[in-house]
Amino acid sequence: MSDFSGKSHSGTEAIAFGARALNSELFRELFREGMALVEETAGYLDGDGRIESRALGRSATLAYSTESMRLTTRLMQIASWLLMQRAVNEGEMSPEQARSEKNKVRLDFQPPVMSGPLWSELPATLRAIIERTDRLHERIVHMDKAVYETAAEPAANLVARDLDRLANAFGARRAES
């Protein structure tokens, strides 16, 4: 079994691409982008967004309230994930603590419905922020899987898993080795 750093307990070294990605410029840029989006959204919802929402019809006002609550929840979960990863990078939290705490951060929520008549009635700025948050969320989920799913599985298990998937896809049964 490999640990968070990619060291295998069986004596072989696994390559921990995900863990290395957390120490990369890619992560630092993702962090900056995510935290800037949190600040921008808070400013918008407390300022122009509040003003724009007053001009909406009844149904659109309800949609605005619902989407702004969903957006805020998503961004707080994203910010929690980003801050936790940064804490690991800076040595404030161990990778094991992060793995344990990661279960408290929810990245598995439903994507927003970005179509329909009520969507088009929402203010353009809110729609743009929701779309940017959705793209940021997808990138974070991808990085999260790269870090935590591959770090938790030994390389041999990953190969066996992929062989099983291929065998299932073609209706064959893979012989155990």
C-alpha positions as CSV (number, residue, x, y, z in Angstrom):
1,M,0.0,0.0,0.0
2,S,1.4,3.5,-0.8
3,D,1.1,6.4,1.6
4,F,0.4,10.1,0.7
5,S,4.0,10.7,-0.4
6,G,3.9,7.8,-2.9
7,K,6.2,5.5,-0.9
8,S,5.0,2.0,-1.2
9,H,5.0,-0.2,1.9
10,S,5.9,-3.1,-0.3
11,G,9.3,-1.6,-0.9
12,T,8.7,-0.2,-4.4
13,E,8.2,3.4,-5.1
14,A,5.0,4.7,-6.6
15,I,5.0,8.0,-8.5
16,A,2.8,10.4,-6.6
17,F,1.8,12.8,-9.4
18,G,-1.1,14.1,-7.4
19,A,0.9,14.9,-4.3
20,R,3.5,16.6,-6.4
21,A,0.8,18.6,-8.1
22,L,-0.1,20.1,-4.8
23,N,3.4,21.6,-4.5
24,S,3.4,22.9,-8.0
25,E,2.7,26.3,-9.6
26,L,-0.5,24.7,-11.0
27,F,-1.8,24.4,-7.4
28,R,-0.6,27.9,-6.4
29,E,-2.5,29.3,-9.4
30,L,-5.6,27.3,-8.6
31,F,-5.4,28.5,-5.0
32,R,-5.1,32.2,-6.0
33,E,-8.0,31.8,-8.5
34,G,-10.2,30.0,-6.0
35,M,-9.7,32.5,-3.2
36,A,-10.1,35.5,-5.6
37,L,-13.4,34.0,-6.8
38,V,-14.6,33.6,-3.2
39,E,-13.8,37.3,-2.5
40,E,-15.3,38.5,-5.8
41,T,-18.5,36.5,-5.1
42,A,-18.8,37.8,-1.6
43,G,-18.4,41.4,-2.9
44,Y,-20.9,40.8,-5.6
45,L,-23.6,39.2,-3.5
46,D,-23.3,41.9,-0.8
47,G,-23.2,44.8,-3.3
48,D,-24.3,44.8,-7.0
49,G,-26.0,41.4,-6.7
50,R,-28.2,42.6,-3.9
51,I,-29.2,45.6,-6.0
52,E,-29.7,43.5,-9.2
53,S,-31.8,40.9,-7.3
54,R,-34.4,43.6,-6.3
55,A,-35.2,44.2,-10.0
56,L,-36.1,40.5,-10.6
57,G,-39.6,39.0,-10.8
58,R,-40.9,36.7,-8.1
59,S,-39.8,33.4,-9.7
60,A,-36.4,34.8,-10.7
61,T,-35.9,36.2,-7.1
62,L,-36.5,32.7,-5.7
63,A,-34.0,31.3,-8.3
64,Y,-31.5,34.0,-7.4
65,S,-31.8,33.1,-3.7
66,T,-31.4,29.4,-4.4
67,E,-28.5,29.8,-6.7
68,S,-26.7,32.3,-4.5
69,M,-27.0,29.9,-1.5
70,R,-25.7,27.0,-3.6
71,L,-22.9,29.1,-5.0
72,T,-21.9,30.2,-1.5
73,T,-21.9,26.6,-0.2
74,R,-19.8,25.4,-3.2
75,L,-17.3,28.2,-2.8
76,M,-16.9,27.6,1.0
77,Q,-16.2,23.9,0.3
78,I,-13.8,24.8,-2.4
79,A,-12.0,27.3,-0.1
80,S,-11.9,24.7,2.6
81,W,-10.2,22.2,0.3
82,L,-7.7,24.7,-1.0
83,L,-6.8,25.9,2.5
84,M,-6.4,22.3,3.7
85,Q,-4.0,21.5,0.8
86,R,-2.1,24.7,1.4
87,A,-1.7,23.8,5.1
88,V,-0.2,20.4,4.1
89,N,2.2,22.2,1.7
90,E,3.3,24.6,4.4
91,G,3.7,21.9,7.0
92,E,0.9,23.0,9.2
93,M,-1.0,19.8,8.7
94,S,0.3,16.3,7.9
95,P,-0.9,14.4,4.8
96,E,-2.5,11.9,7.1
97,Q,-4.4,14.7,8.9
98,A,-5.5,16.0,5.6
99,R,-6.7,12.6,4.4
100,S,-8.8,12.4,7.6
101,E,-10.1,15.9,7.4
102,K,-10.8,15.6,3.7
103,N,-14.0,13.6,4.5
104,K,-15.5,16.8,6.0
105,V,-15.1,18.7,2.8
106,R,-17.9,18.0,0.3
107,L,-16.9,18.2,-3.3
108,D,-19.6,15.8,-4.6
109,F,-22.5,18.2,-4.9
110,Q,-24.8,18.5,-7.9
111,P,-23.6,20.8,-10.7
112,P,-25.8,23.9,-11.2
113,V,-28.5,23.8,-13.9
114,M,-27.3,26.4,-16.3
115,S,-30.2,26.5,-18.7
116,G,-33.9,27.1,-18.8
117,P,-36.1,30.2,-18.5
118,L,-35.1,31.1,-14.9
119,W,-31.4,30.7,-15.7
120,S,-31.7,33.4,-18.4
121,E,-33.5,35.7,-16.0
122,L,-30.7,35.7,-13.5
123,P,-28.3,38.6,-13.6
124,A,-25.4,38.0,-16.1
125,T,-22.8,38.6,-13.4
126,L,-24.3,35.9,-11.2
127,R,-24.5,33.5,-14.1
128,A,-20.8,34.2,-15.0
129,I,-19.7,33.6,-11.4
130,I,-21.6,30.3,-11.3
131,E,-20.1,29.1,-14.6
132,R,-16.5,30.0,-13.4
133,T,-17.1,28.3,-10.1
134,D,-18.3,25.2,-11.9
135,R,-15.1,25.1,-14.0
136,L,-13.0,25.7,-10.9
137,H,-14.8,22.9,-9.1
138,E,-14.2,20.5,-11.9
139,R,-10.5,21.2,-11.8
140,I,-10.3,20.8,-8.0
141,V,-12.2,17.5,-8.2
142,H,-9.8,16.3,-10.8
143,M,-6.8,17.2,-8.6
144,D,-8.4,15.7,-5.5
145,K,-8.8,12.4,-7.3
146,A,-5.3,12.5,-8.5
147,V,-4.0,13.1,-5.0
148,Y,-6.2,11.0,-2.8
149,E,-7.4,8.1,-5.0
150,T,-4.1,7.1,-6.5
151,A,-2.3,7.8,-3.2
152,A,-4.6,5.3,-1.4
153,E,-4.1,2.5,-3.9
154,P,-0.9,0.7,-4.7
155,A,0.2,0.7,-8.3
156,A,-0.5,-3.0,-8.7
157,N,-4.1,-2.5,-7.6
158,L,-4.5,0.3,-10.1
159,V,-3.4,-2.0,-12.9
160,A,-5.6,-4.8,-11.7
161,R,-8.5,-2.3,-11.4
162,D,-8.0,-1.1,-15.0
163,L,-7.7,-4.7,-16.3
164,D,-10.9,-5.6,-14.6
165,R,-12.6,-2.6,-16.1
166,L,-11.4,-3.6,-19.6
167,A,-12.5,-7.2,-19.0
168,N,-16.0,-6.0,-17.9
169,A,-16.3,-3.7,-20.8
170,F,-15.7,-6.5,-23.3
171,G,-17.7,-9.1,-21.3
172,A,-14.7,-11.2,-20.5
173,R,-13.7,-12.6,-17.2
174,R,-10.1,-11.9,-16.2
175,A,-8.2,-14.8,-14.8
176,E,-6.8,-14.2,-11.2
177,S,-3.0,-14.2,-11.0
